[in-house]
Structure formats: C-alpha cells, structure tokens
Amino acid sequence: MQFIDTHIHLDADDFRLDLKEVIEEAITDRIQTMLVPNVDTTTASRVVEVCRQFPLHCFPMAGLHPTSVKEDFQHEIHDVERMLAQNSCIAIGEIGVDLYWDKTFIAEQERAFVYQMNLAREAGLPAVIHSRKSLDEIVRIIKKEKLHDIPAVFHCFPGSVEQAKDLVEMGYYLGIGGVVTFKNASMAEVAKEIPLEYLLLETDAPWLAPVPWRGKRNEPKYIRLIAEKIAELRAIQLSEVAEKTTAAAYSLFSKVPQKKGLKN
C-alpha cells in the first residue's frame, strides 16, 4: 500500500528546520512520492533544491500562481519557461485564477492561465489548476480557448457534487485534501460520490491540516488521515483508497516514476 501527496509546498519556510525529518516520516508512513508546485520566481530555486535533495521521492512543477500575477507578469512567465527548460518538471502548476484575494488583475490572470495551459500542451505535461472562487470562470476559459485536451487536476477542489461530475465528464481529476475532514465540508460529499479513479490525494501542506490537526502545520504524513476519511465516507477499505488514488495520480502525472513492491 502506498500513497502520493500530489500537492505539497515543501519549499515553504515552515519546513526549513526539519525538512529531512518531515520527509522521512512521510516515507515511513508509505507516502512515497510528493509533488511540489511552484508559486513564482521567489520559490522556484527552493522548489528545485528540495527536489534535488530527495530525488527518489520529491518532484517539481513549474508554474506561476494566480495570486502572483501582476501587471508585468510576463517576466515571471519567462522564469517559468526557464525553470521548465532546465529541470525535469512533472507538471505545470500551480496555475489558474483566484478571485478570493484580489480581483485587480483578473484579465492578466486569465492571460497567464491560458499561456501556461498552452505551455503544458507543448511540453506534454498535465496542469495543476488553482480555482478558488473561480471554478465557473476557469471552465468558461477552458471552453472558450479550446483547452479541453490538456490533462489536469483541479487542486483543492472547491465545488459541488454537480460541478465535480461535470468536470469528471470532461476528463479532469479532483484534488482532495484536509478540508474533507472538516465539519460540514462540501468536499466530503464530492469524495463520497465521485469515482475514486478521478480523485487525487493532496495535503497542500503546510496549510489546511486535517482534523485533529486543523490549525496546526500540515505535513505529508497526514495524507493517511485524508485517505482514512475517504474510506470512512465510502465504507470501503483504506487499501482500496490507496490503490485507486495512487493509480489515478500515476495516470495523470506520467513523468513520475512508479514505486513498486510496497505491500499492505
């Protein structure tokens, strides 16, 4: 039995003092693979450094986060392209549109998103999409710009069961994190109703720790708590959640080398 944390910010300052211990604990708890998204120029070198330190377990993405998109975002995009050219990145992410924090640069966010989706297409890589308060807007952009052919996951899926079903019909994966353990979380209904073959486990650590660690630093080892909650919601064995979500992750992130021989 193995798990994949498909979205974890191991480059964050929260992990600087004990990164080795955090990763080793995760590996011991069968979280064998951790995928590390980029945010902008300020995080790129650290993302690459962390993944070079742990090359068998940590794999980088290249991307410009929507909250880092400003009026002069083009120079940041060039840095994404340079990061992609110089490193073995496994995805373009995280990218998207964020209408929660600031709507000032919504036009620039859309342009950056479309550009990076096309970058993913050209590189033959999947995209990791951030859609906070912008799910319908992103679907509109995807349809308008004919981006349906680019495989992607909607990270920290924020929508309803109905929206989830629509995205799955379009072929997209949904990222399920610690929020699924929160009281009255809509993500719990999504995790219960949507086929496991379309669900990916993620922590988004160091943020969004699951219950009972809510409000504390999140860690990759808490993937097991997320998986256990999904198993409880669906009344199935933990091993089935592990098997199907891990297979889904390898299917989307095809550049990630598969781990073999991990028994229950």
Phi, psi and chi 1 to 4 in degrees:
 res  aa     phi    psi   chi1   chi2   chi3   chi4
   1 MET       -  130.6 -176.7  164.3   62.0      -
   2 GLN  -142.1  158.2   64.0  168.3  -57.6      -
   3 PHE  -128.0  157.8  -58.8   94.0      -      -
   4 ILE  -125.0  127.4  -64.2  179.3      -      -
   5 ASP   -88.7  104.2 -172.3  -15.8      -      -
   6 THR   -83.6    1.0   61.1      -      -      -
   7 HIS  -160.7  100.4 -163.1  108.1      -      -
   8 ILE  -146.4  131.2  177.0  168.1      -      -
   9 HIS   -91.6   72.4  -63.1  -89.9      -      -
  10 LEU   -67.5  -13.9  -70.6  170.8      -      -
  11 ASP   -78.5   -9.0   60.5  -65.7      -      -
  12 ALA   -64.4  149.9      -      -      -      -
  13 ASP   -57.9  -27.6  -72.2  -18.8      -      -
  14 ASP   -58.2  -22.5  -55.3   62.6      -      -
  15 PHE  -105.5    2.1  -64.8  122.3      -      -
  16 ARG   -64.0  -33.4  -76.8 -168.8 -178.9  -98.4
  17 LEU   -83.4  -23.7  -63.6 -179.7      -      -
  18 ASP  -140.8   32.4   62.7  -13.5      -      -
  19 LEU   -57.3  -45.0  177.9   63.9      -      -
  20 LYS   -59.7  -44.7 -175.3  173.7 -175.5  -69.8
  21 GLU   -65.6  -40.6  -69.0   79.2    4.7      -
  22 VAL   -60.3  -45.9  165.1      -      -      -
  23 ILE   -69.6  -41.5  -68.8  176.8      -      -
  24 GLU   -63.4  -39.4  -72.7  177.6  -12.5      -
  25 GLU   -64.4  -39.4  -74.2 -176.8    5.7      -
  26 ALA   -63.5  -45.0      -      -      -      -
  27 ILE   -61.7  -42.0  -65.9  168.7      -      -
  28 THR   -60.1  -33.6  -61.9      -      -      -
  29 ASP   -92.3   21.0 -145.3   12.7      -      -
  30 ARG    73.2   15.5  -63.2 -179.0  180.0  -87.2
  31 ILE   -90.0   89.0  -63.8   87.8      -      -
  32 GLN   -84.3  -19.2  -65.9  -76.4  -40.5      -
  33 THR  -135.5  133.8  -59.2      -      -      -
  34 MET  -132.0  126.4  -72.1  152.6  -92.5      -
  35 LEU  -104.5  127.6  -49.6 -175.4      -      -
  36 VAL  -112.3  109.5 -172.0      -      -      -
  37 PRO   -77.0  157.8   29.8  -35.3      -      -
  38 ASN  -102.8  156.6 -171.1   50.6      -      -
  39 VAL  -110.4  -53.5  172.7      -      -      -
  40 ASP  -165.7 -164.7   54.2   32.2      -      -
  41 THR   -59.7  -33.0  -58.0      -      -      -
  42 THR   -70.3  -18.7   66.8      -      -      -
  43 THR  -107.4  -16.2   60.9      -      -      -
  44 ALA   -57.4  -49.3      -      -      -      -
  45 SER   -64.6  -36.3   61.4      -      -      -
  46 ARG   -69.9  -40.0  178.5   64.2  178.2  163.7
  47 VAL   -57.7  -48.0  166.2      -      -      -
  48 VAL   -64.4  -42.2  170.4      -      -      -
  49 GLU   -61.2  -46.3  177.1 -171.0  -13.6      -
  50 VAL   -60.1  -44.6  166.8      -      -      -
  51 CYS   -69.9  -29.2  -66.7      -      -      -
  52 ARG   -72.8  -29.6  -75.9  178.5  177.6  169.4
  53 GLN   -70.1  -31.0  -75.1  179.4   -7.7      -
  54 PHE  -130.2   64.8  -55.0   93.4      -      -
  55 PRO   -67.8  -18.9   27.0  -36.5      -      -
  56 LEU   -86.6  -11.5  -60.5  179.5      -      -
  57 HIS  -129.1  -21.7  -58.2  -77.5      -      -
  58 CYS  -121.7  134.2  -58.5      -      -      -
  59 PHE  -135.4  132.9  -57.3   89.9      -      -
  60 PRO   -89.6  153.4   34.6  -36.0      -      -
  61 MET  -114.1  161.5  -52.9  179.3 -161.2      -
  62 ALA  -121.5  127.1      -      -      -      -
  63 GLY  -175.5  164.3      -      -      -      -
  64 LEU  -115.6  113.5  175.7   61.7      -      -
  65 HIS   -64.7  141.0 -167.5  -73.9      -      -
  66 PRO   -59.5  -30.6   17.7  -31.3      -      -
  67 THR   -73.8   -9.8   59.6      -      -      -
  68 SER   -97.9    1.0  -67.7      -      -      -
  69 VAL   -80.7  121.5  172.1      -      -      -
  70 LYS  -125.2 -170.9  -57.6  -65.2 -174.5  -95.6
  71 GLU   -60.0  -35.2 -168.3  170.8   17.5      -
  72 ASP  -104.6   45.2   58.5  -16.0      -      -
  73 PHE   -68.9  -14.5   71.7   91.4      -      -
  74 GLN   -60.5  -36.5  -73.0   88.3   -9.7      -
  75 HIS   -67.7  -30.5   77.8  -83.4      -      -
  76 GLU   -67.9  -37.9  -69.0  -87.9    5.0      -
  77 ILE   -63.1  -38.9  -68.5  -69.1      -      -
  78 HIS   -61.7  -36.8  -67.3  -36.9      -      -
  79 ASP   -66.6  -35.7  -74.1  -26.0      -      -
  80 VAL   -61.9  -44.7  170.4      -      -      -
  81 GLU   -64.1  -38.4  -67.2  175.3  -46.2      -
  82 ARG   -67.4  -42.5 -176.2  158.8   44.8 -112.0
  83 MET   -60.1  -41.1 -176.6 -179.8 -178.6      -
  84 LEU   -66.3  -40.1 -174.6   62.3      -      -
  85 ALA   -71.2  -30.7      -      -      -      -
  86 GLN   -97.0   -5.4  -65.1  175.0   -6.4      -
  87 ASN  -139.0  159.0  -58.5  -81.0      -      -
  88 SER   -87.2   77.2  -61.9      -      -      -
  89 CYS   -81.0  147.1  -64.7      -      -      -
  90 ILE  -104.3   -3.2   51.3   87.1      -      -
  91 ALA  -168.0  166.1      -      -      -      -
  92 ILE  -102.3  113.7  -58.4  -61.9      -      -
  93 GLY   178.6  159.6      -      -      -      -
  94 GLU   -98.6  141.9   66.2 -172.5  -82.4      -
  95 ILE  -126.9  168.4   64.9  175.8      -      -
  96 GLY   148.0 -149.8      -      -      -      -
  97 VAL  -135.2  133.9  175.1      -      -      -
  98 ASP  -123.8  114.6 -172.8  -55.8      -      -
  99 LEU  -108.6   16.2  -59.3 -178.0      -      -
 100 TYR   -88.7  -48.4  177.4   79.5      -      -
 101 TRP   -83.7  -45.3  -68.4  107.5      -      -
 102 ASP  -160.4  128.9 -173.4   -2.1      -      -
 103 LYS  -102.0    8.1  -61.1  179.5 -178.2  178.8
 104 THR   -58.1  -42.1  -55.9      -      -      -
 105 PHE  -111.1   40.2  -61.8  105.5      -      -
 106 ILE   -62.4  -38.5 -176.9  172.5      -      -
 107 ALA   -64.5  -42.0      -      -      -      -
 108 GLU   -67.2  -38.4  -72.7   83.6   -2.0      -
 109 GLN   -59.5  -43.4  -75.4 -168.4   38.6      -
 110 GLU   -63.6  -44.0  177.8  172.4  -21.3      -
 111 ARG   -64.0  -41.9  -73.9  164.1   55.2 -159.4
 112 ALA   -65.7  -38.5      -      -      -      -
 113 PHE   -64.4  -48.9  173.3   63.1      -      -
 114 VAL   -61.8  -43.2  171.1      -      -      -
 115 TYR   -60.6  -44.9 -171.8   94.2      -      -
 116 GLN   -73.3  -30.3  -69.4 -178.3   97.2      -
 117 MET   -64.2  -41.5  -74.2  -70.1  -80.1      -
 118 ASN   -67.8  -31.6  -78.9  -50.5      -      -
 119 LEU   -63.4  -40.5 -168.8   61.1      -      -
 120 ALA   -62.4  -42.7      -      -      -      -
 121 ARG   -60.3  -46.7  176.3 -170.7  -79.4  142.0
 122 GLU   -64.5  -35.6  -67.4  167.3    8.3      -
 123 ALA   -85.1   -8.8      -      -      -      -
 124 GLY    68.7   35.0      -      -      -      -
 125 LEU  -118.8  154.0  -65.4  174.9      -      -
 126 PRO   -77.1  165.6   30.0  -35.7      -      -
 127 ALA  -112.9  148.2      -      -      -      -
 128 VAL  -114.1  113.3  175.0      -      -      -
 129 ILE  -104.3  126.8  -60.6  175.1      -      -
 130 HIS   -95.9  124.5  173.3  105.9      -      -
 131 SER  -135.8   43.2   56.3      -      -      -
 132 ARG   -70.6  118.8 -167.4  170.1 -172.4 -173.9
 133 LYS    58.3   26.5  -62.0  -65.8 -177.6 -178.9
 134 SER  -144.7   18.4   59.9      -      -      -
 135 LEU   -59.4  -50.1 -172.0   57.8      -      -
 136 ASP   -63.8  -36.7  -69.4  -21.0      -      -
 137 GLU   -64.1  -41.4  177.8   68.7    8.7      -
 138 ILE   -67.6  -41.7  -73.3  176.7      -      -
 139 VAL   -61.0  -39.8  171.4      -      -      -
 140 ARG   -60.8  -43.6  179.4 -168.0   66.8   78.4
 141 ILE   -65.0  -43.7  -65.5  169.3      -      -
 142 ILE   -58.7  -43.9  -74.0  172.9      -      -
 143 LYS   -69.2  -43.4  -68.2  179.8  177.9  178.4
 144 LYS   -62.4  -42.5  172.5 -172.1  171.7 -174.0
 145 GLU   -94.0    3.1  -59.4  -67.5  -24.6      -
 146 LYS    56.5   57.0  -63.0 -179.2  173.2   55.8
 147 LEU  -104.9   15.0  -56.6  171.8      -      -
 148 HIS   -60.6  -26.7  -49.5   76.4      -      -
 149 ASP   -79.2   -5.3   60.6  -51.2      -      -
 150 ILE   -92.3  113.8  -57.1  162.0      -      -
 151 PRO   -63.5  142.9   22.8  -31.8      -      -
 152 ALA  -159.5  161.2      -      -      -      -
 153 VAL  -119.9  139.1   55.8      -      -      -
 154 PHE   -89.2   99.5  -80.8   77.9      -      -
 155 HIS   -62.4  138.7  151.4   62.3      -      -
 156 CYS    47.7   57.4 -163.8      -      -      -
 157 PHE   -48.8  123.2  178.7   70.8      -      -
 158 PRO  -101.5    2.3   37.3  -34.8      -      -
 159 GLY  -101.5 -170.2      -      -      -      -
 160 SER   -86.8  173.5   65.5      -      -      -
 161 VAL   -61.8  -40.9  171.1      -      -      -
 162 GLU   -62.8  -44.0  -70.3   71.2   24.7      -
 163 GLN   -65.3  -38.4  -71.2  172.6  -49.2      -
 164 ALA   -61.5  -44.7      -      -      -      -
 165 LYS   -62.0  -39.4  -71.7  178.9  178.4  178.0
 166 ASP   -62.4  -43.1  -71.6  -17.6      -      -
 167 LEU   -68.1  -40.1  -71.9  175.6      -      -
 168 VAL   -62.6  -39.0  165.0      -      -      -
 169 GLU   -62.8  -28.0  -75.0 -175.7    6.5      -
 170 MET   -82.9   -6.2  -65.7  170.6   69.1      -
 171 GLY    97.9    8.7      -      -      -      -
 172 TYR   -88.6  155.5  -65.8  112.7      -      -
 173 TYR   -98.3  159.0  -66.0   84.5      -      -
 174 LEU  -122.6  129.5  -48.7  177.0      -      -
 175 GLY   -86.2  126.6      -      -      -      -
 176 ILE  -116.1  122.8  -55.6  -64.5      -      -
 177 GLY  -123.2 -157.8      -      -      -      -
 178 GLY   -59.8  -22.8      -      -      -      -
 179 VAL   -58.3  -26.1  175.5      -      -      -
 180 VAL   -61.5  -21.5   74.5      -      -      -
 181 THR   -90.3   -7.0   67.9      -      -      -
 182 PHE   -74.9  151.4  -63.1  176.9      -      -
 183 LYS   -64.2  131.5 -174.4  177.0 -179.2 -180.0
 184 ASN    63.0   26.6  -60.9  -38.1      -      -
 185 ALA   -75.6  129.6      -      -      -      -
 186 SER   -65.7  -26.2   60.2      -      -      -
 187 MET   -60.4  -27.5 -169.5 -177.8  -76.1      -
 188 ALA   -64.2  -40.0      -      -      -      -
 189 GLU   -66.0  -38.7  -72.7  -57.4  -50.6      -
 190 VAL   -63.0  -45.9  171.7      -      -      -
 191 ALA   -64.2  -26.2      -      -      -      -
 192 LYS   -82.2  -35.4 -177.2  178.6  179.1 -179.6
 193 GLU   -97.2  -30.4  -63.5  -66.4  -28.2      -
 194 ILE   -85.4  137.4  -61.3  -58.3      -      -
 195 PRO   -52.6  137.8  -26.4   35.3      -      -
 196 LEU   -57.0  -27.8  -80.1  173.4      -      -
 197 GLU   -62.9  -12.8  -70.2   79.2    3.7      -
 198 TYR  -113.7    8.4  -69.1   94.3      -      -
 199 LEU  -107.4  135.1  -58.7 -175.5      -      -
 200 LEU  -117.5  138.0  -56.5 -175.5      -      -
 201 LEU   -85.4  140.3  -56.1 -177.2      -      -
 202 GLU  -154.5  151.1   57.6  176.9   36.0      -
 203 THR  -100.6  -33.9   57.8      -      -      -
 204 ASP    59.9   23.3 -158.1   21.2      -      -
 205 ALA   -58.1  145.5      -      -      -      -
 206 PRO   -86.8   10.8   33.0  -37.4      -      -
 207 TRP  -102.3  169.0  -52.8  -73.1      -      -
 208 LEU    56.8   47.3  -64.1  176.8      -      -
 209 ALA   -64.0  141.8      -      -      -      -
 210 PRO   -74.1  162.5   28.2  -35.0      -      -
 211 VAL   -62.0  135.9  173.4      -      -      -
 212 PRO   -94.9   15.3   35.6  -36.6      -      -
 213 TRP  -101.6   12.9  -55.3  104.6      -      -
 214 ARG   -54.7  132.3 -173.9  176.1 -177.6 -179.1
 215 GLY    92.3  -11.6      -      -      -      -
 216 LYS  -100.2  178.3  -53.7  -65.9 -175.6 -179.6
 217 ARG   -66.5  129.1 -177.5 -175.9   73.9  169.0
 218 ASN   -80.6  152.3 -158.7   -2.0      -      -
 219 GLU  -141.0  155.9  -61.6 -175.4   20.4      -
 220 PRO   -61.3  -29.2   19.2  -32.1      -      -
 221 LYS   -64.0  -17.0   65.7 -177.4  179.0 -177.8
 222 TYR   -77.1   -3.1  -64.3  155.9      -      -
 223 ILE   -53.4  -38.1  -83.6  -72.6      -      -
 224 ARG   -60.4  -38.1 -179.1  177.4  -76.4  -92.4
 225 LEU   -65.2  -38.3  -64.2  175.8      -      -
 226 ILE   -65.7  -44.9  -63.9  166.5      -      -
 227 ALA   -63.9  -39.3      -      -      -      -
 228 GLU   -64.4  -37.8  -72.8  173.4   -9.6      -
 229 LYS   -65.4  -41.9 -177.6   62.1  177.7 -177.9
 230 ILE   -63.5  -42.4  -65.3  173.5      -      -
 231 ALA   -60.9  -40.7      -      -      -      -
 232 GLU   -64.8  -44.2  174.1 -168.9  -33.6      -
 233 LEU   -62.3  -36.0  -71.1  166.8      -      -
 234 ARG   -96.3   -5.4  -57.2  177.4   75.6  100.8
 235 ALA    57.0   49.9      -      -      -      -
 236 ILE  -131.5  173.8   58.9  176.3      -      -
 237 GLN   -76.1  147.2  -65.3  -64.5  -47.4      -
 238 LEU   -57.6  -37.0  177.6   63.6      -      -
 239 SER   -60.6  -33.0   58.1      -      -      -
 240 GLU   -69.9  -40.2 -176.5  177.5   -8.1      -
 241 VAL   -61.6  -45.6  176.3      -      -      -
 242 ALA   -60.4  -48.6      -      -      -      -
 243 GLU   -61.7  -48.5  177.6 -174.7   -4.4      -
 244 LYS   -77.6  -37.3  -69.2 -173.3  176.3  178.9
 245 THR   -72.2  -33.9   58.3      -      -      -
 246 THR   -67.8  -42.7  -63.2      -      -      -
 247 ALA   -61.4  -39.6      -      -      -      -
 248 ALA   -63.7  -41.2      -      -      -      -
 249 ALA   -63.6  -45.0      -      -      -      -
 250 TYR   -65.0  -32.5  -78.1  134.9      -      -
 251 SER   -65.8  -44.1  178.7      -      -      -
 252 LEU   -75.1  -49.9  178.0   63.2      -      -
 253 PHE   -94.4   73.4  -61.3  103.9      -      -
 254 SER   -70.4  -15.4   59.4      -      -      -
 255 LYS   -81.4   -9.7  -60.5  -68.1 -174.9 -178.5
 256 VAL   -81.9  124.5  175.7      -      -      -
 257 PRO   -66.0  135.9   21.9  -31.9      -      -
 258 GLN   -81.7  139.6  -64.2 -167.8   28.9      -
 259 LYS   -88.2  136.6  -58.3  -69.8 -167.4  -58.2
 260 LYS  -117.3  159.4  -56.0  -71.7 -173.6  179.9
 261 GLY    77.1   17.5      -      -      -      -
 262 LEU   -93.3  107.6  -67.2  173.6      -      -
 263 LYS   -90.1  161.6  -60.8  179.2 -179.8  180.0
 264 ASN   -61.4      -  -64.7  -16.7      -      -
